[in-house]
Amino acid sequence: MGLNHGQMGDMVFAAKAIHNDGSLPEHDADGLLVPAGGRGVIVNVGHLESDPAQVLYLVRFENPDGVLGPPLGCWPGDLASSPPDAA
């Protein structure tokens, strides 16, 4: 499961709740960043330098007011092309 072949500008959804892994010191350690089903847009697509086969998406998710938040690095398994409850 997870996103396959996402591109810049694609709307995506958090496939599961996304928590701080410690890389965002301005947020609580393991604090909730995006709830499952949160809507966002891919703003960049890259690969790990140490493993070019590993895709990393930079996504800006909407906050409760519909305003896009700061970009978050997400793995394909963190994202879905439709909300998790839409089967």
N, CA, C and O atoms as a Maestro MAE file, in Angstrom:
{
 s_m_m2io_version
 :::
 2.0.0
}

f_m_ct {
 s_m_title
 :::
 protein
 m_atom[348] {
  # First column is atom index #
  i_m_mmod_type
  r_m_x_coord
  r_m_y_coord
  r_m_z_coord
  i_m_residue_number
  s_m_chain_name
  s_m_pdb_residue_name
  s_m_pdb_atom_name
  i_m_atomic_number
  :::
  1 25 0.842 -1.173 0.000 1 A "MET " " N  " 7
  2 3 0.000 0.000 0.000 1 A "MET " " CA " 6
  3 2 0.886 1.233 0.000 1 A "MET " " C  " 6
  4 15 2.087 1.137 0.249 1 A "MET " " O  " 8
  5 25 0.311 2.372 -0.273 2 A "GLY " " N  " 7
  6 3 1.062 3.607 -0.338 2 A "GLY " " CA " 6
  7 2 0.967 4.191 -1.727 2 A "GLY " " C  " 6
  8 15 0.431 3.575 -2.648 2 A "GLY " " O  " 8
  9 25 1.481 5.356 -1.856 3 A "LEU " " N  " 7
  10 3 1.414 6.093 -3.111 3 A "LEU " " CA " 6
  11 2 2.425 5.538 -4.102 3 A "LEU " " C  " 6
  12 15 3.569 5.252 -3.751 3 A "LEU " " O  " 8
  13 25 1.984 5.390 -5.341 4 A "ASN " " N  " 7
  14 3 2.880 4.976 -6.417 4 A "ASN " " CA " 6
  15 2 2.937 6.093 -7.453 4 A "ASN " " C  " 6
  16 15 1.900 6.531 -7.950 4 A "ASN " " O  " 8
  17 25 4.122 6.549 -7.776 5 A "HIS " " N  " 7
  18 3 4.335 7.494 -8.872 5 A "HIS " " CA " 6
  19 2 3.648 8.835 -8.681 5 A "HIS " " C  " 6
  20 15 3.070 9.361 -9.632 5 A "HIS " " O  " 8
  21 25 3.692 9.401 -7.489 6 A "GLY " " N  " 7
  22 3 3.152 10.740 -7.273 6 A "GLY " " CA " 6
  23 2 4.025 11.773 -7.961 6 A "GLY " " C  " 6
  24 15 5.231 11.581 -8.120 6 A "GLY " " O  " 8
  25 25 3.400 12.874 -8.370 7 A "GLN " " N  " 7
  26 3 4.124 13.936 -9.056 7 A "GLN " " CA " 6
  27 2 3.826 15.277 -8.397 7 A "GLN " " C  " 6
  28 15 2.828 15.423 -7.690 7 A "GLN " " O  " 8
  29 25 4.683 16.240 -8.628 8 A "MET " " N  " 7
  30 3 4.455 17.580 -8.100 8 A "MET " " CA " 6
  31 2 3.074 18.069 -8.512 8 A "MET " " C  " 6
  32 15 2.668 17.928 -9.666 8 A "MET " " O  " 8
  33 25 2.358 18.649 -7.547 9 A "GLY " " N  " 7
  34 3 1.020 19.171 -7.806 9 A "GLY " " CA " 6
  35 2 -0.092 18.183 -7.531 9 A "GLY " " C  " 6
  36 15 -1.256 18.581 -7.483 9 A "GLY " " O  " 8
  37 25 0.221 16.904 -7.347 10 A "ASP " " N  " 7
  38 3 -0.809 15.902 -7.056 10 A "ASP " " CA " 6
  39 2 -1.383 16.111 -5.665 10 A "ASP " " C  " 6
  40 15 -0.646 16.381 -4.716 10 A "ASP " " O  " 8
  41 25 -2.707 15.986 -5.545 11 A "MET " " N  " 7
  42 3 -3.343 15.986 -4.240 11 A "MET " " CA " 6
  43 2 -3.178 14.593 -3.646 11 A "MET " " C  " 6
  44 15 -3.378 13.590 -4.331 11 A "MET " " O  " 8
  45 25 -2.816 14.538 -2.378 12 A "VAL " " N  " 7
  46 3 -2.621 13.275 -1.676 12 A "VAL " " CA " 6
  47 2 -3.276 13.357 -0.302 12 A "VAL " " C  " 6
  48 15 -3.683 14.428 0.149 12 A "VAL " " O  " 8
  49 25 -3.367 12.217 0.342 13 A "PHE " " N  " 7
  50 3 -3.947 12.119 1.676 13 A "PHE " " CA " 6
  51 2 -3.008 11.325 2.563 13 A "PHE " " C  " 6
  52 15 -2.306 10.430 2.091 13 A "PHE " " O  " 8
  53 25 -2.993 11.649 3.838 14 A "ALA " " N  " 7
  54 3 -2.199 10.877 4.792 14 A "ALA " " CA " 6
  55 2 -2.855 9.503 4.943 14 A "ALA " " C  " 6
  56 15 -4.005 9.403 5.372 14 A "ALA " " O  " 8
  57 25 -2.125 8.454 4.590 15 A "ALA " " N  " 7
  58 3 -2.657 7.094 4.670 15 A "ALA " " CA " 6
  59 2 -2.825 6.658 6.123 15 A "ALA " " C  " 6
  60 15 -3.603 5.753 6.428 15 A "ALA " " O  " 8
  61 25 -2.088 7.311 7.007 16 A "LYS " " N  " 7
  62 3 -2.129 7.041 8.448 16 A "LYS " " CA " 6
  63 2 -1.714 8.328 9.140 16 A "LYS " " C  " 6
  64 15 -1.221 9.252 8.492 16 A "LYS " " O  " 8
  65 25 -1.907 8.394 10.431 17 A "ALA " " N  " 7
  66 3 -1.469 9.574 11.170 17 A "ALA " " CA " 6
  67 2 0.049 9.718 11.027 17 A "ALA " " C  " 6
  68 15 0.790 8.739 11.121 17 A "ALA " " O  " 8
  69 25 0.491 10.941 10.801 18 A "ILE " " N  " 7
  70 3 1.921 11.216 10.660 18 A "ILE " " CA " 6
  71 2 2.374 11.969 11.908 18 A "ILE " " C  " 6
  72 15 1.858 13.038 12.235 18 A "ILE " " O  " 8
  73 25 3.354 11.380 12.595 19 A "HIS " " N  " 7
  74 3 3.888 11.954 13.830 19 A "HIS " " CA " 6
  75 2 5.310 12.464 13.611 19 A "HIS " " C  " 6
  76 15 6.008 12.023 12.699 19 A "HIS " " O  " 8
  77 25 5.718 13.381 14.447 20 A "ASN " " N  " 7
  78 3 7.074 13.914 14.392 20 A "ASN " " CA " 6
  79 2 8.059 12.799 14.740 20 A "ASN " " C  " 6
  80 15 7.938 12.154 15.781 20 A "ASN " " O  " 8
  81 25 9.013 12.584 13.875 21 A "ASP " " N  " 7
  82 3 10.047 11.573 14.119 21 A "ASP " " CA " 6
  83 2 11.272 12.181 14.791 21 A "ASP " " C  " 6
  84 15 12.317 11.540 14.897 21 A "ASP " " O  " 8
  85 25 11.132 13.420 15.241 22 A "GLY " " N  " 7
  86 3 12.242 14.119 15.871 22 A "GLY " " CA " 6
  87 2 12.934 15.090 14.938 22 A "GLY " " C  " 6
  88 15 13.787 15.864 15.373 22 A "GLY " " O  " 8
  89 25 12.581 15.063 13.660 23 A "SER " " N  " 7
  90 3 13.251 15.938 12.698 23 A "SER " " CA " 6
  91 2 12.687 17.354 12.701 23 A "SER " " C  " 6
  92 15 13.241 18.238 12.048 23 A "SER " " O  " 8
  93 25 11.590 17.583 13.428 24 A "LEU " " N  " 7
  94 3 11.007 18.920 13.529 24 A "LEU " " CA " 6
  95 2 11.054 19.376 14.984 24 A "LEU " " C  " 6
  96 15 10.099 19.162 15.731 24 A "LEU " " O  " 8
  97 25 12.160 20.003 15.393 25 A "PRO " " N  " 7
  98 3 12.333 20.348 16.801 25 A "PRO " " CA " 6
  99 2 11.305 21.350 17.330 25 A "PRO " " C  " 6
  100 15 11.124 21.465 18.543 25 A "PRO " " O  " 8
  101 25 10.630 22.075 16.434 26 A "GLU " " N  " 7
  102 3 9.633 23.044 16.888 26 A "GLU " " CA " 6
  103 2 8.314 22.373 17.286 26 A "GLU " " C  " 6
  104 15 7.407 23.039 17.784 26 A "GLU " " O  " 8
  105 25 8.205 21.067 17.069 27 A "HIS " " N  " 7
  106 3 7.020 20.291 17.451 27 A "HIS " " CA " 6
  107 2 7.393 19.291 18.540 27 A "HIS " " C  " 6
  108 15 8.553 18.904 18.678 27 A "HIS " " O  " 8
  109 25 6.386 18.882 19.309 28 A "ASP " " N  " 7
  110 3 6.623 17.882 20.348 28 A "ASP " " CA " 6
  111 2 7.181 16.607 19.734 28 A "ASP " " C  " 6
  112 15 6.796 16.210 18.635 28 A "ASP " " O  " 8
  113 25 8.098 15.969 20.463 29 A "ALA " " N  " 7
  114 3 8.630 14.672 20.019 29 A "ALA " " CA " 6
  115 2 7.460 13.712 19.914 29 A "ALA " " C  " 6
  116 15 6.668 13.599 20.850 29 A "ALA " " O  " 8
  117 25 7.340 13.034 18.812 30 A "ASP " " N  " 7
  118 3 6.267 12.086 18.508 30 A "ASP " " CA " 6
  119 2 4.888 12.744 18.489 30 A "ASP " " C  " 6
  120 15 3.873 12.051 18.563 30 A "ASP " " O  " 8
  121 25 4.842 14.069 18.392 31 A "GLY " " N  " 7
  122 3 3.565 14.783 18.321 31 A "GLY " " CA " 6
  123 2 2.893 14.571 16.976 31 A "GLY " " C  " 6
  124 15 3.559 14.356 15.964 31 A "GLY " " O  " 8
  125 25 1.569 14.634 16.974 32 A "LEU " " N  " 7
  126 3 0.802 14.466 15.742 32 A "LEU " " CA " 6
  127 2 1.027 15.665 14.827 32 A "LEU " " C  " 6
  128 15 0.823 16.809 15.232 32 A "LEU " " O  " 8
  129 25 1.445 15.398 13.597 33 A "LEU " " N  " 7
  130 3 1.632 16.445 12.595 33 A "LEU " " CA " 6
  131 2 0.446 16.504 11.635 33 A "LEU " " C  " 6
  132 15 -0.026 17.584 11.280 33 A "LEU " " O  " 8
  133 25 -0.031 15.322 11.218 34 A "VAL " " N  " 7
  134 3 -1.136 15.235 10.266 34 A "VAL " " CA " 6
  135 2 -1.996 14.041 10.661 34 A "VAL " " C  " 6
  136 15 -1.471 12.938 10.817 34 A "VAL " " O  " 8
  137 25 -3.304 14.232 10.826 35 A "PRO " " N  " 7
  138 3 -4.159 13.081 11.137 35 A "PRO " " CA " 6
  139 2 -4.358 12.205 9.898 35 A "PRO " " C  " 6
  140 15 -4.197 12.669 8.770 35 A "PRO " " O  " 8
  141 25 -4.702 10.960 10.113 36 A "ALA " " N  " 7
  142 3 -5.025 10.069 8.990 36 A "ALA " " CA " 6
  143 2 -6.118 10.726 8.152 36 A "ALA " " C  " 6
  144 15 -7.103 11.226 8.693 36 A "ALA " " O  " 8
  145 25 -5.944 10.724 6.848 37 A "GLY " " N  " 7
  146 3 -6.915 11.334 5.942 37 A "GLY " " CA " 6
  147 2 -6.649 12.792 5.650 37 A "GLY " " C  " 6
  148 15 -7.332 13.387 4.816 37 A "GLY " " O  " 8
  149 25 -5.654 13.393 6.328 38 A "GLY " " N  " 7
  150 3 -5.328 14.791 6.062 38 A "GLY " " CA " 6
  151 2 -4.971 15.000 4.600 38 A "GLY " " C  " 6
  152 15 -4.260 14.191 4.004 38 A "GLY " " O  " 8
  153 25 -5.470 16.095 4.022 39 A "ARG " " N  " 7
  154 3 -5.262 16.363 2.597 39 A "ARG " " CA " 6
  155 2 -4.058 17.264 2.400 39 A "ARG " " C  " 6
  156 15 -3.840 18.206 3.163 39 A "ARG " " O  " 8
  157 25 -3.274 16.964 1.363 40 A "GLY " " N  " 7
  158 3 -2.109 17.766 1.059 40 A "GLY " " CA " 6
  159 2 -1.810 17.775 -0.421 40 A "GLY " " C  " 6
  160 15 -2.524 17.179 -1.227 40 A "GLY " " O  " 8
  161 25 -0.738 18.464 -0.761 41 A "VAL " " N  " 7
  162 3 -0.294 18.551 -2.147 41 A "VAL " " CA " 6
  163 2 1.209 18.288 -2.187 41 A "VAL " " C  " 6
  164 15 1.962 18.783 -1.348 41 A "VAL " " O  " 8
  165 25 1.627 17.510 -3.165 42 A "ILE " " N  " 7
  166 3 3.059 17.229 -3.342 42 A "ILE " " CA " 6
  167 2 3.717 18.473 -3.930 42 A "ILE " " C  " 6
  168 15 3.302 18.975 -4.974 42 A "ILE " " O  " 8
  169 25 4.752 18.962 -3.244 43 A "VAL " " N  " 7
  170 3 5.457 20.149 -3.739 43 A "VAL " " CA " 6
  171 2 6.830 19.810 -4.309 43 A "VAL " " C  " 6
  172 15 7.448 20.641 -4.975 43 A "VAL " " O  " 8
  173 25 7.313 18.583 -4.050 44 A "ASN " " N  " 7
  174 3 8.579 18.157 -4.634 44 A "ASN " " CA " 6
  175 2 8.692 16.639 -4.492 44 A "ASN " " C  " 6
  176 15 8.121 16.045 -3.578 44 A "ASN " " O  " 8
  177 25 9.420 16.039 -5.390 45 A "VAL " " N  " 7
  178 3 9.681 14.604 -5.362 45 A "VAL " " CA " 6
  179 2 11.183 14.415 -5.487 45 A "VAL " " C  " 6
  180 15 11.819 14.987 -6.373 45 A "VAL " " O  " 8
  181 25 11.744 13.614 -4.599 46 A "GLY " " N  " 7
  182 3 13.179 13.378 -4.641 46 A "GLY " " CA " 6
  183 2 13.515 11.943 -4.311 46 A "GLY " " C  " 6
  184 15 12.634 11.096 -4.169 46 A "GLY " " O  " 8
  185 25 14.789 11.687 -4.193 47 A "HIS " " N  " 7
  186 3 15.311 10.355 -3.893 47 A "HIS " " CA " 6
  187 2 16.416 10.504 -2.862 47 A "HIS " " C  " 6
  188 15 17.079 11.538 -2.785 47 A "HIS " " O  " 8
  189 25 16.600 9.467 -2.083 48 A "LEU " " N  " 7
  190 3 17.694 9.483 -1.126 48 A "LEU " " CA " 6
  191 2 19.014 9.355 -1.862 48 A "LEU " " C  " 6
  192 15 19.150 8.520 -2.756 48 A "LEU " " O  " 8
  193 25 19.972 10.163 -1.500 49 A "GLU " " N  " 7
  194 3 21.288 10.100 -2.136 49 A "GLU " " CA " 6
  195 2 21.931 8.737 -1.896 49 A "GLU " " C  " 6
  196 15 22.578 8.183 -2.784 49 A "GLU " " O  " 8
  197 25 21.748 8.202 -0.687 50 A "SER " " N  " 7
  198 3 22.353 6.912 -0.349 50 A "SER " " CA " 6
  199 2 21.619 5.728 -0.957 50 A "SER " " C  " 6
  200 15 22.164 4.626 -1.002 50 A "SER " " O  " 8
  201 25 20.374 5.936 -1.435 51 A "ASP " " N  " 7
  202 3 19.581 4.868 -2.041 51 A "ASP " " CA " 6
  203 2 18.661 5.489 -3.084 51 A "ASP " " C  " 6
  204 15 17.499 5.766 -2.786 51 A "ASP " " O  " 8
  205 25 19.151 5.716 -4.302 52 A "PRO " " N  " 7
  206 3 18.371 6.404 -5.329 52 A "PRO " " CA " 6
  207 2 17.038 5.735 -5.670 52 A "PRO " " C  " 6
  208 15 16.168 6.380 -6.255 52 A "PRO " " O  " 8
  209 25 16.860 4.478 -5.324 53 A "ALA " " N  " 7
  210 3 15.592 3.808 -5.589 53 A "ALA " " CA " 6
  211 2 14.521 4.216 -4.576 53 A "ALA " " C  " 6
  212 15 13.336 3.974 -4.807 53 A "ALA " " O  " 8
  213 25 14.915 4.825 -3.470 54 A "GLN " " N  " 7
  214 3 13.967 5.216 -2.418 54 A "GLN " " CA " 6
  215 2 13.426 6.612 -2.693 54 A "GLN " " C  " 6
  216 15 14.171 7.592 -2.677 54 A "GLN " " O  " 8
  217 25 12.108 6.695 -2.949 55 A "VAL " " N  " 7
  218 3 11.445 7.963 -3.251 55 A "VAL " " CA " 6
  219 2 11.052 8.659 -1.951 55 A "VAL " " C  " 6
  220 15 10.638 8.011 -0.990 55 A "VAL " " O  " 8
  221 25 11.185 9.966 -1.932 56 A "LEU " " N  " 7
  222 3 10.765 10.792 -0.810 56 A "LEU " " CA " 6
  223 2 9.935 11.940 -1.372 56 A "LEU " " C  " 6
  224 15 10.356 12.621 -2.307 56 A "LEU " " O  " 8
  225 25 8.750 12.151 -0.796 57 A "TYR " " N  " 7
  226 3 7.858 13.222 -1.235 57 A "TYR " " CA " 6
  227 2 7.896 14.365 -0.230 57 A "TYR " " C  " 6
  228 15 7.933 14.134 0.978 57 A "TYR " " O  " 8
  229 25 7.886 15.583 -0.725 58 A "LEU " " N  " 7
  230 3 7.741 16.757 0.112 58 A "LEU " " CA " 6
  231 2 6.301 17.221 -0.067 58 A "LEU " " C  " 6
  232 15 5.885 17.570 -1.172 58 A "LEU " " O  " 8
  233 25 5.544 17.223 1.031 59 A "VAL " " N  " 7
  234 3 4.101 17.474 0.964 59 A "VAL " " CA " 6
  235 2 3.729 18.600 1.925 59 A "VAL " " C  " 6
  236 15 4.219 18.659 3.053 59 A "VAL " " O  " 8
  237 25 2.861 19.484 1.463 60 A "ARG " " N  " 7
  238 3 2.270 20.504 2.334 60 A "ARG " " CA " 6
  239 2 0.827 20.087 2.595 60 A "ARG " " C  " 6
  240 15 0.012 20.007 1.676 60 A "ARG " " O  " 8
  241 25 0.528 19.825 3.862 61 A "PHE " " N  " 7
  242 3 -0.814 19.408 4.263 61 A "PHE " " CA " 6
  243 2 -1.628 20.607 4.738 61 A "PHE " " C  " 6
  244 15 -1.080 21.571 5.273 61 A "PHE " " O  " 8
  245 25 -2.946 20.533 4.537 62 A "GLU " " N  " 7
  246 3 -3.846 21.576 5.008 62 A "GLU " " CA " 6
  247 2 -3.995 21.492 6.520 62 A "GLU " " C  " 6
  248 15 -4.016 20.405 7.098 62 A "GLU " " O  " 8
  249 25 -4.098 22.656 7.151 63 A "ASN " " N  " 7
  250 3 -4.438 22.673 8.563 63 A "ASN " " CA " 6
  251 2 -5.970 22.708 8.659 63 A "ASN " " C  " 6
  252 15 -6.633 22.754 7.623 63 A "ASN " " O  " 8
  253 25 -6.549 22.690 9.857 64 A "PRO " " N  " 7
  254 3 -8.021 22.683 9.971 64 A "PRO " " CA " 6
  255 2 -8.710 23.868 9.294 64 A "PRO " " C  " 6
  256 15 -9.889 23.778 8.951 64 A "PRO " " O  " 8
  257 25 -7.992 24.974 9.097 65 A "ASP " " N  " 7
  258 3 -8.574 26.138 8.427 65 A "ASP " " CA " 6
  259 2 -8.415 26.092 6.911 65 A "ASP " " C  " 6
  260 15 -8.830 27.021 6.217 65 A "ASP " " O  " 8
  261 25 -7.815 25.017 6.388 66 A "GLY " " N  " 7
  262 3 -7.620 24.880 4.952 66 A "GLY " " CA " 6
  263 2 -6.370 25.565 4.428 66 A "GLY " " C  " 6
  264 15 -6.163 25.636 3.216 66 A "GLY " " O  " 8
  265 25 -5.533 26.069 5.330 67 A "VAL " " N  " 7
  266 3 -4.281 26.732 4.934 67 A "VAL " " CA " 6
  267 2 -3.175 25.679 4.879 67 A "VAL " " C  " 6
  268 15 -3.071 24.828 5.762 67 A "VAL " " O  " 8
  269 25 -2.355 25.748 3.835 68 A "LEU " " N  " 7
  270 3 -1.263 24.789 3.708 68 A "LEU " " CA " 6
  271 2 -0.182 25.063 4.752 68 A "LEU " " C  " 6
  272 15 0.247 26.200 4.947 68 A "LEU " " O  " 8
  273 25 0.241 23.996 5.413 69 A "GLY " " N  " 7
  274 3 1.294 24.092 6.409 69 A "GLY " " CA " 6
  275 2 2.660 23.965 5.764 69 A "GLY " " C  " 6
  276 15 2.781 23.927 4.539 69 A "GLY " " O  " 8
  277 25 3.692 23.899 6.602 70 A "PRO " " N  " 7
  278 3 5.050 23.768 6.076 70 A "PRO " " CA " 6
  279 2 5.252 22.409 5.415 70 A "PRO " " C  " 6
  280 15 4.542 21.457 5.738 70 A "PRO " " O  " 8
  281 25 6.203 22.304 4.500 71 A "PRO " " N  " 7
  282 3 6.445 21.033 3.825 71 A "PRO " " CA " 6
  283 2 6.976 19.971 4.786 71 A "PRO " " C  " 6
  284 15 7.794 20.252 5.663 71 A "PRO " " O  " 8
  285 25 6.490 18.747 4.596 72 A "LEU " " N  " 7
  286 3 6.924 17.592 5.383 72 A "LEU " " CA " 6
  287 2 7.464 16.526 4.441 72 A "LEU " " C  " 6
  288 15 6.877 16.276 3.388 72 A "LEU " " O  " 8
  289 25 8.559 15.904 4.802 73 A "GLY " " N  " 7
  290 3 9.080 14.777 4.041 73 A "GLY " " CA " 6
  291 2 8.264 13.536 4.366 73 A "GLY " " C  " 6
  292 15 8.074 13.208 5.537 73 A "GLY " " O  " 8
  293 25 7.784 12.848 3.346 74 A "CYS " " N  " 7
  294 3 6.932 11.671 3.530 74 A "CYS " " CA " 6
  295 2 7.410 10.515 2.646 74 A "CYS " " C  " 6
  296 15 7.824 10.716 1.505 74 A "CYS " " O  " 8
  297 25 7.343 9.324 3.192 75 A "TRP " " N  " 7
  298 3 7.616 8.111 2.418 75 A "TRP " " CA " 6
  299 2 6.362 7.722 1.644 75 A "TRP " " C  " 6
  300 15 5.264 8.112 2.042 75 A "TRP " " O  " 8
  301 25 6.483 6.978 0.569 76 A "PRO " " N  " 7
  302 3 5.304 6.554 -0.192 76 A "PRO " " CA " 6
  303 2 4.240 5.859 0.675 76 A "PRO " " C  " 6
  304 15 3.045 6.033 0.434 76 A "PRO " " O  " 8
  305 25 4.652 5.089 1.663 77 A "GLY " " N  " 7
  306 3 3.695 4.393 2.526 77 A "GLY " " CA " 6
  307 2 2.914 5.311 3.444 77 A "GLY " " C  " 6
  308 15 1.909 4.898 4.022 77 A "GLY " " O  " 8
  309 25 3.365 6.567 3.592 78 A "ASP " " N  " 7
  310 3 2.652 7.549 4.415 78 A "ASP " " CA " 6
  311 2 1.487 8.177 3.661 78 A "ASP " " C  " 6
  312 15 0.633 8.824 4.268 78 A "ASP " " O  " 8
  313 25 1.443 7.993 2.338 79 A "LEU " " N  " 7
  314 3 0.513 8.725 1.487 79 A "LEU " " CA " 6
  315 2 -0.413 7.802 0.707 79 A "LEU " " C  " 6
  316 15 -0.094 6.642 0.446 79 A "LEU " " O  " 8
  317 25 -1.561 8.348 0.346 80 A "ALA " " N  " 7
  318 3 -2.533 7.630 -0.490 80 A "ALA " " CA " 6
  319 2 -3.131 8.617 -1.489 80 A "ALA " " C  " 6
  320 15 -3.155 9.822 -1.240 80 A "ALA " " O  " 8
  321 25 -3.603 8.110 -2.596 81 A "SER " " N  " 7
  322 3 -4.197 8.985 -3.612 81 A "SER " " CA " 6
  323 2 -5.667 9.282 -3.331 81 A "SER " " C  " 6
  324 15 -6.263 10.121 -4.007 81 A "SER " " O  " 8
  325 25 -6.261 8.609 -2.346 82 A "SER " " N  " 7
  326 3 -7.627 8.881 -1.916 82 A "SER " " CA " 6
  327 2 -7.684 8.780 -0.400 82 A "SER " " C  " 6
  328 15 -6.813 8.156 0.205 82 A "SER " " O  " 8
  329 25 -8.692 9.382 0.228 83 A "PRO " " N  " 7
  330 3 -8.774 9.301 1.690 83 A "PRO " " CA " 6
  331 2 -8.825 7.854 2.157 83 A "PRO " " C  " 6
  332 15 -9.408 7.010 1.477 83 A "PRO " " O  " 8
  333 25 -8.222 7.550 3.312 84 A "PRO " " N  " 7
  334 3 -8.171 6.163 3.789 84 A "PRO " " CA " 6
  335 2 -9.536 5.507 3.939 84 A "PRO " " C  " 6
  336 15 -9.643 4.289 3.794 84 A "PRO " " O  " 8
  337 25 -10.583 6.276 4.225 85 A "ASP " " N  " 7
  338 3 -11.913 5.694 4.405 85 A "ASP " " CA " 6
  339 2 -12.661 5.495 3.090 85 A "ASP " " C  " 6
  340 15 -13.729 4.882 3.082 85 A "ASP " " O  " 8
  341 25 -12.131 5.993 1.989 86 A "ALA " " N  " 7
  342 3 -12.760 5.823 0.672 86 A "ALA " " CA " 6
  343 2 -12.214 4.566 0.020 86 A "ALA " " C  " 6
  344 15 -11.118 4.574 -0.539 86 A "ALA " " O  " 8
  345 25 -12.969 3.502 0.091 87 A "ALA " " N  " 7
  346 3 -12.516 2.218 -0.468 87 A "ALA " " CA " 6
  347 2 -12.921 2.044 -1.901 87 A "ALA " " C  " 6
  348 15 -12.615 1.018 -2.509 87 A "ALA " " O  " 8
  :::
 }
 m_bond[347] {
  # First column is bond index #
  i_m_from
  i_m_to
  i_m_order
  :::
  1 1 2 1
  2 2 3 1
  3 3 4 2
  4 3 5 1
  5 5 6 1
  6 6 7 1
  7 7 8 2
  8 7 9 1
  9 9 10 1
  10 10 11 1
  11 11 12 2
  12 11 13 1
  13 13 14 1
  14 14 15 1
  15 15 16 2
  16 15 17 1
  17 17 18 1
  18 18 19 1
  19 19 20 2
  20 19 21 1
  21 21 22 1
  22 22 23 1
  23 23 24 2
  24 23 25 1
  25 25 26 1
  26 26 27 1
  27 27 28 2
  28 27 29 1
  29 29 30 1
  30 30 31 1
  31 31 32 2
  32 31 33 1
  33 33 34 1
  34 34 35 1
  35 35 36 2
  36 35 37 1
  37 37 38 1
  38 38 39 1
  39 39 40 2
  40 39 41 1
  41 41 42 1
  42 42 43 1
  43 43 44 2
  44 43 45 1
  45 45 46 1
  46 46 47 1
  47 47 48 2
  48 47 49 1
  49 49 50 1
  50 50 51 1
  51 51 52 2
  52 51 53 1
  53 53 54 1
  54 54 55 1
  55 55 56 2
  56 55 57 1
  57 57 58 1
  58 58 59 1
  59 59 60 2
  60 59 61 1
  61 61 62 1
  62 62 63 1
  63 63 64 2
  64 63 65 1
  65 65 66 1
  66 66 67 1
  67 67 68 2
  68 67 69 1
  69 69 70 1
  70 70 71 1
  71 71 72 2
  72 71 73 1
  73 73 74 1
  74 74 75 1
  75 75 76 2
  76 75 77 1
  77 77 78 1
  78 78 79 1
  79 79 80 2
  80 79 81 1
  81 81 82 1
  82 82 83 1
  83 83 84 2
  84 83 85 1
  85 85 86 1
  86 86 87 1
  87 87 88 2
  88 87 89 1
  89 89 90 1
  90 90 91 1
  91 91 92 2
  92 91 93 1
  93 93 94 1
  94 94 95 1
  95 95 96 2
  96 95 97 1
  97 97 98 1
  98 98 99 1
  99 99 100 2
  100 99 101 1
  101 101 102 1
  102 102 103 1
  103 103 104 2
  104 103 105 1
  105 105 106 1
  106 106 107 1
  107 107 108 2
  108 107 109 1
  109 109 110 1
  110 110 111 1
  111 111 112 2
  112 111 113 1
  113 113 114 1
  114 114 115 1
  115 115 116 2
  116 115 117 1
  117 117 118 1
  118 118 119 1
  119 119 120 2
  120 119 121 1
  121 121 122 1
  122 122 123 1
  123 123 124 2
  124 123 125 1
  125 125 126 1
  126 126 127 1
  127 127 128 2
  128 127 129 1
  129 129 130 1
  130 130 131 1
  131 131 132 2
  132 131 133 1
  133 133 134 1
  134 134 135 1
  135 135 136 2
  136 135 137 1
  137 137 138 1
  138 138 139 1
  139 139 140 2
  140 139 141 1
  141 141 142 1
  142 142 143 1
  143 143 144 2
  144 143 145 1
  145 145 146 1
  146 146 147 1
  147 147 148 2
  148 147 149 1
  149 149 150 1
  150 150 151 1
  151 151 152 2
  152 151 153 1
  153 153 154 1
  154 154 155 1
  155 155 156 2
  156 155 157 1
  157 157 158 1
  158 158 159 1
  159 159 160 2
  160 159 161 1
  161 161 162 1
  162 162 163 1
  163 163 164 2
  164 163 165 1
  165 165 166 1
  166 166 167 1
  167 167 168 2
  168 167 169 1
  169 169 170 1
  170 170 171 1
  171 171 172 2
  172 171 173 1
  173 173 174 1
  174 174 175 1
  175 175 176 2
  176 175 177 1
  177 177 178 1
  178 178 179 1
  179 179 180 2
  180 179 181 1
  181 181 182 1
  182 182 183 1
  183 183 184 2
  184 183 185 1
  185 185 186 1
  186 186 187 1
  187 187 188 2
  188 187 189 1
  189 189 190 1
  190 190 191 1
  191 191 192 2
  192 191 193 1
  193 193 194 1
  194 194 195 1
  195 195 196 2
  196 195 197 1
  197 197 198 1
  198 198 199 1
  199 199 200 2
  200 199 201 1
  201 201 202 1
  202 202 203 1
  203 203 204 2
  204 203 205 1
  205 205 206 1
  206 206 207 1
  207 207 208 2
  208 207 209 1
  209 209 210 1
  210 210 211 1
  211 211 212 2
  212 211 213 1
  213 213 214 1
  214 214 215 1
  215 215 216 2
  216 215 217 1
  217 217 218 1
  218 218 219 1
  219 219 220 2
  220 219 221 1
  221 221 222 1
  222 222 223 1
  223 223 224 2
  224 223 225 1
  225 225 226 1
  226 226 227 1
  227 227 228 2
  228 227 229 1
  229 229 230 1
  230 230 231 1
  231 231 232 2
  232 231 233 1
  233 233 234 1
  234 234 235 1
  235 235 236 2
  236 235 237 1
  237 237 238 1
  238 238 239 1
  239 239 240 2
  240 239 241 1
  241 241 242 1
  242 242 243 1
  243 243 244 2
  244 243 245 1
  245 245 246 1
  246 246 247 1
  247 247 248 2
  248 247 249 1
  249 249 250 1
  250 250 251 1
  251 251 252 2
  252 251 253 1
  253 253 254 1
  254 254 255 1
  255 255 256 2
  256 255 257 1
  257 257 258 1
  258 258 259 1
  259 259 260 2
  260 259 261 1
  261 261 262 1
  262 262 263 1
  263 263 264 2
  264 263 265 1
  265 265 266 1
  266 266 267 1
  267 267 268 2
  268 267 269 1
  269 269 270 1
  270 270 271 1
  271 271 272 2
  272 271 273 1
  273 273 274 1
  274 274 275 1
  275 275 276 2
  276 275 277 1
  277 277 278 1
  278 278 279 1
  279 279 280 2
  280 279 281 1
  281 281 282 1
  282 282 283 1
  283 283 284 2
  284 283 285 1
  285 285 286 1
  286 286 287 1
  287 287 288 2
  288 287 289 1
  289 289 290 1
  290 290 291 1
  291 291 292 2
  292 291 293 1
  293 293 294 1
  294 294 295 1
  295 295 296 2
  296 295 297 1
  297 297 298 1
  298 298 299 1
  299 299 300 2
  300 299 301 1
  301 301 302 1
  302 302 303 1
  303 303 304 2
  304 303 305 1
  305 305 306 1
  306 306 307 1
  307 307 308 2
  308 307 309 1
  309 309 310 1
  310 310 311 1
  311 311 312 2
  312 311 313 1
  313 313 314 1
  314 314 315 1
  315 315 316 2
  316 315 317 1
  317 317 318 1
  318 318 319 1
  319 319 320 2
  320 319 321 1
  321 321 322 1
  322 322 323 1
  323 323 324 2
  324 323 325 1
  325 325 326 1
  326 326 327 1
  327 327 328 2
  328 327 329 1
  329 329 330 1
  330 330 331 1
  331 331 332 2
  332 331 333 1
  333 333 334 1
  334 334 335 1
  335 335 336 2
  336 335 337 1
  337 337 338 1
  338 338 339 1
  339 339 340 2
  340 339 341 1
  341 341 342 1
  342 342 343 1
  343 343 344 2
  344 343 345 1
  345 345 346 1
  346 346 347 1
  347 347 348 2
  :::
 }
}
